[in-house]
Amino acid sequence: MVFIITGGVSSAFWGAFYQIKYNGKKPLRIIKDFFKIKQPFKIYAMAIVFLIIDFCSVAISKGFQIENVWIPIALFFKAILFGGIEEIGWRYSFQPCLEKKLSYIVATMMTFVCWGVWHFLFFCIDGSIVTVDVLNFSLGLFTNCFILSALFAYSNSLWICVMTHALMNTLSQITFHDNVIIGNASKVICIVAAILLVHATKKAKSSLMKADNASTVG
């Protein structure tokens, strides 16, 4: 049990350590960023759009099984602590560090590899590795890497990544049937949309910086 808990929160620990040591953030600031629920509506809307596209195949095939309305709510709050907390390490710290020297796509792929290895090592520790569909899990993780990293680039919000990650886990846990063809097409759409969103976000930030510099010089 100790190894399972330690493994589960390890990415959050090293992410917090990185932020404190190299970015000079106080622990309280990290906690505030984690629970910073107040965000512009458009950011929440973007997260919901990605989730709708990602899980539309399940909805179309009527693959959600909800026996009690409180179950998804309980799963969501559980997923924040056992899932969303990972975002302190991956999207909040690891990928932004990679993107200082690498392109967004390369950084996302490297994050996917490391995140995947971390997950499979954790599955070995908790004994669930024998039940994991490696291919489907890896495809889902690859897609989630693009979605979550794009949302962080767009919002610069740890909370949005935490919330979206928790919702992904929750929806996956109540999924009992899926349309594979539509599901794979949805994943491709999510990845392309994520890349386009990051490109548009960086372009907008670059234009804003140029405008600010021009006004300063003037």
N, C-alpha and C positions, 0 to 999 in steps of 0.2 A: 504493500500500500504506500509506503514511504517513497519507493522508487517511482511509482505511478504518479503521485502528486508532484514530486520533484521534476520528473520528466515533463509533466503537463504544463508546469509554469516556468520551465527553464528558459524558453525563448523570451518570456516577459522579463525575467530577471536580467538576462544579458542585455536586452534592449534598454532597460532602465539604467543599467550600469553604463552603457555606452552614452546615453543621453546626459547622465550626471557627470561622467568623466570628461567627455570630449565636446559636448555642447553646453556644458555649464548649467544644465537645468536642475532645479531643485525637485526632490521627490514629490512635493506638494503640487508643483506645476504639472508633472506627468499625470498625477491623479486627476487634476482639474481637466486636463486635455482628454483623459479617458472618459470622463463623465460630462463633457461639454455638450449637452443635449441641444442647447440653443444654437441653431444653424439656420442659414437662409432656406426658405422653402424650396428653391430650385435645386439645392444640394440633396435634400431628402427625395425630391421628385426624380432626380437622376438615379439615385440608388434604387428606388422602386421600379423605374423603367428597366434597369438591368436585371432585377429579380424577376420581373414579369417575363422578359425574354428568356431568361435562363430556365425558368420553370414552366413555361407555357406548354411544353410537351406533356408535362404531368397533368396540368389542368385540362388540356384537350382530351387526353385519354382517361380523364376522371380517376387519376391515380392517387389522389390524396385520401387518406383515411383518418378521419377525425371523429373519435368516439365521444369525446367530451371537449367542449370549447376551452376548458381550463388546461388541458394537456399541452397544446401548443404554447400557451402563455408560460406555463411552468418550464417547458423545454427551452423557451427563449431566454429566460433569466438564468437557467442553468448553463446555456450555451455562451452567455456573456462571460461567465467565470471559467468555463471549460471549453474555450474556443476563441471567443472574442479577445480574451486577454493576450492571446498570441500576437495580436496586431502591434503590441508595444515593441515586439522584437522585429517582426517582418516588414510591415509597411511604414511604421513610424521611425524605424532605425536602419534596418539592414538595406532595404532597396534604395532609400534616399542616399545612403552612403555609396552604394554601387553607382548610382546615376551621376555622381560627381566626376566619374571617369568613363562611364559607359553610356551607350544610348539606352533609351527607355526599353526597347524590345529586348536587347541583350541582357540588361539588368533584370528584367522580368523573368526571362528564361533561367537565368542563374538563380534567382530567388526561388523559382519553381523547383529546380533540382535540389537545392538545400532544404526547402520546405518539405519536399517529398521524402528525402532521406530522413529528416527529423520525424515525420509522421510514421514511416515504416519502422523506425527504431522504437518509437513509442508503442506501436501496435505489437511489437515483439515483447516489450516489457509487460503490457497489460494482457497479453495472451490472445488478442483479437485478430492477429495476423492471419490465422487459418480461415477466418470468415470473410476476409477482405477480397473483393473483386479488384485485382490490381489494375487492370486496364481501365475499367470504368472510373475507379477512384482517381487514377492518374489524370485521365481526361478532364474530370471535374475539377481537380486541383489546378490543372494548367489553366483552365478557363477562369477559375476564381482568382488566380494570380493576376490575370489581366484586369478583371473587373475591380478588384480591391485596390490595385496599384493606380488604376485610372481614377478611381474615386478619390484617392488620397491626393493625387496630382491636381485634381479639379477643385477639391475642397480644402486641402491642407488640414484635414480634420481627422484626428485619431478616432474620435467617437463614431463618425460615420462608418469607418472601417470596422470598428468593433460591432456596431449594430448590424451592418450588412453581413458580416461573418456569422454572427449569431443567428440571423434570419436564414442564412443559407443552411446552417446546421439543423435548424428547427424544421425547415421545409423538407430537407433530405430525410429526416427521421420520421416524418409522417407520409413519405412517399412509398407506395407499395406497388405502383405500376407506372410504366413510362413507355412512350413511343420512341424507339431508338433513333429512327430516321429523323424525326422532327427534333428530337433532343440534340443530336449531333449538329444539325443545321443551326439550331439555336446557339450552340456553343461557338460555332464559327462566327455568327452574327455578333455575339457578345465580344469576342476577341477583336474583330474588325472595328466595332463601335468603340471599344476601349482605346485602341490605337489612335483612332480619329479624334476622340475626345482629348487625349493627352496632347496630340499635335495642335489642336485648336487652342487648348489652354496655354501651352507654351508660346504659341504665336501671339495670343492676346496679351500675355505678360510681357513679351518682348516689345510689342507695340507700345504698351503702357510705359515701359521703362524709357523707350526712345522719346516719347512725348514728354515725360518728366525731365529728361536730360535737356531736351530742346528748350523747355520753359525755364529751366535753371540757367542755361547759358544766355538765353534772351533777357 
